[in-house]
Amino acid sequence: MEAKPTENGIHLDAEFQKRLEAFARARGLAPVVLLREAIEECEANHKGGQANVAAEKSETLFDRWSRKGYVGCVKGTPRDLSSDAKYLDGLGRG
């Protein structure tokens, strides 16, 4: 697959470019903003060292995904599957 540059000159293959654009569109952001957020989060995770690891342990995955806007971003689905009995039917049974 041929890589094409983004607006910032980062070369991405066509499939990754499509995924990036779709994810950015779903979040209502420009792809470059989404990339910037990802890089800033990566930097913050590495700069914090041990202090950051401790903070991450107290933050749940739900907390992180909520903060980033991933929770509830799928259109046409219930907002909270855990509160809808029809989605819980049979859960935990082998």
C-alpha positions as CSV (number, residue, x, y, z in Angstrom):
1,M,0.0,0.0,0.0
2,E,1.3,3.4,-0.9
3,A,1.8,5.9,1.9
4,K,0.4,9.4,1.4
5,P,1.3,12.4,3.4
6,T,-1.1,14.0,5.9
7,E,-1.6,17.8,6.0
8,N,1.5,17.8,8.3
9,G,3.6,15.7,6.0
10,I,3.4,12.5,8.0
11,H,3.2,9.6,5.5
12,L,0.4,7.1,6.2
13,D,-0.7,4.2,4.2
14,A,-4.2,4.6,2.6
15,E,-5.9,2.2,5.0
16,F,-4.5,3.9,8.1
17,Q,-5.4,7.3,6.6
18,K,-9.0,6.2,6.1
19,R,-9.2,4.9,9.7
20,L,-7.7,8.1,11.1
21,E,-10.2,10.3,9.1
22,A,-13.2,8.1,10.1
23,F,-12.2,8.2,13.8
24,A,-11.6,11.9,13.7
25,R,-14.9,12.5,11.9
26,A,-16.7,10.4,14.6
27,R,-15.2,12.6,17.3
28,G,-15.9,15.8,15.4
29,L,-12.2,16.7,15.1
30,A,-9.8,17.3,12.3
31,P,-7.3,14.4,11.8
32,V,-4.4,16.7,12.8
33,V,-6.1,17.5,16.1
34,L,-6.6,13.8,16.8
35,L,-2.9,13.1,16.1
36,R,-1.9,16.0,18.3
37,E,-4.0,14.7,21.2
38,A,-2.5,11.2,20.8
39,I,1.1,12.6,20.7
40,E,0.5,14.8,23.7
41,E,-1.0,11.9,25.7
42,C,2.0,9.7,24.8
43,E,4.4,12.5,25.9
44,A,2.5,13.0,29.2
45,N,2.6,9.3,29.9
46,H,6.4,9.1,29.4
47,K,7.3,12.4,31.1
48,G,5.5,11.6,34.3
49,G,7.7,8.6,35.1
50,Q,6.7,6.8,38.3
51,A,4.3,9.5,39.4
52,N,2.4,9.1,36.2
53,V,2.2,5.3,36.6
54,A,0.7,5.8,40.1
55,A,-1.9,8.2,38.7
56,E,-2.8,5.7,35.9
57,K,-3.4,3.0,38.4
58,S,-6.0,5.1,40.1
59,E,-7.7,6.0,36.9
60,T,-9.9,3.3,35.3
61,L,-10.1,2.5,31.6
62,F,-13.7,3.9,31.7
63,D,-12.3,7.2,33.1
64,R,-9.6,7.5,30.4
65,W,-12.0,6.6,27.6
66,S,-14.6,9.0,29.0
67,R,-12.1,11.8,29.1
68,K,-11.1,11.2,25.5
69,G,-14.7,11.1,24.3
70,Y,-14.6,7.4,23.3
71,V,-17.5,6.4,25.6
72,G,-20.8,6.9,23.9
73,C,-19.3,7.8,20.5
74,V,-21.1,5.0,18.6
75,K,-24.3,6.3,17.2
76,G,-27.5,4.3,17.4
77,T,-26.6,2.3,20.5
78,P,-27.8,2.5,24.1
79,R,-25.8,5.0,26.2
80,D,-25.2,2.4,28.9
81,L,-25.4,-1.3,28.0
82,S,-24.8,-2.2,31.7
83,S,-28.1,-0.7,32.7
84,D,-30.2,-2.5,30.0
85,A,-31.4,-5.9,31.1
86,K,-31.7,-7.3,27.6
87,Y,-27.9,-6.9,27.1
88,L,-27.2,-8.6,30.4
89,D,-29.3,-11.7,29.8
90,G,-27.1,-14.7,30.1
91,L,-24.1,-12.8,31.2
92,G,-21.8,-14.9,33.4
93,R,-23.3,-18.2,32.4
94,G,-21.1,-20.7,30.6
